[in-house]
């Protein structure tokens, strides 16, 4: 996605799925209430008219970041800025590298705009979807191990053979795609449980 801020041209790539998951977990409280704004932001950014939307989105993101510990703030800002390039002379240069801003004129407002656009582009589809509510099947005394930071959610479609691990890293799929695959796996598991229960009840 390409856009202009204060007369400077920028280009953003999408976060990979692991980065999307980590950023979404940090920003979930504010993102959940900004679904409509992010959807509009994506549409207006493509049309070159996202100023009004940014004015409503940026204060909420800024407030959320201000309330987070420094480590969590960095967990949001660093990956977002790492996928942004700026037109410089005849080429494109990263705006952020090795934890350092590469241009002295990047102020706080510009930085927040860059973060907001990356979040909207990378996570907008995920927050626009309606999560499937799955059945609850109690399993007394059973405790399952999971990967840290929600990564089991990402690996489940890989384990099912729907996608490759590489696809999680190269941008072939986004978090919304992974969520849909998890919804389908949940649906299959729920239906298999119902069939087994129906057979059990009707064979008595």
C-alpha positions, 0 to 999 in steps of 0.5 A: 500500500502506498500513501503520502504524509506531509508531502512524503511518499510511503509504502507498507508491506503486510506483517507476517502472520506471527507478527499479526498475532502478536500485534493484535493481542497487544491492541485487541481492546482498541481494535475490537472497537475500531472495526468500522474505522479500519474498514473505512480506513482501508477503502479511503487510503486506497482512494487517497482520502484517509485524513478524517478517519485517521483523526478518529483512529489515531487518538484511540491508538495513542491512548492505548499505547500510552497505557501499555508497558514499554515492552508492549509498546515496542511489540506493536510499533517495532514490527509495524514500522519495520514493514514501512519504506519511504521514497528517498531520492530515486529509491525506497528506504526503510524508515526503521532498522535495528530499533532506530528511526532512519529519518530525523523528521519522523515525528510522533504523529507521523509514526502513529499514522504509519502504525495505524495504516499497517495495522489497518492493512494487515489486520482489517480483514481479521477484525471484520470477520464474525468469529464462529461460536463453537460448541463446548464439550466438557472433558473432566480432568483433561488438560491440553498443552498449548504453544505460548502467545496463542501460536497453537492457533497459527499451527493448527491449520499447518498440522491439518495440512491446509497450509505450509509453515512457510505460508505463515511467514511469507505473506501467502495467508493472513490472520483472517485466513488462519481464523477461517481455517480454525473455524472450519476445523472447529466446525468439523470437530463439533460435527464429529462429536455430534455424530458420535454422540448421536450414534451413542444415544441411538445404539443404546 
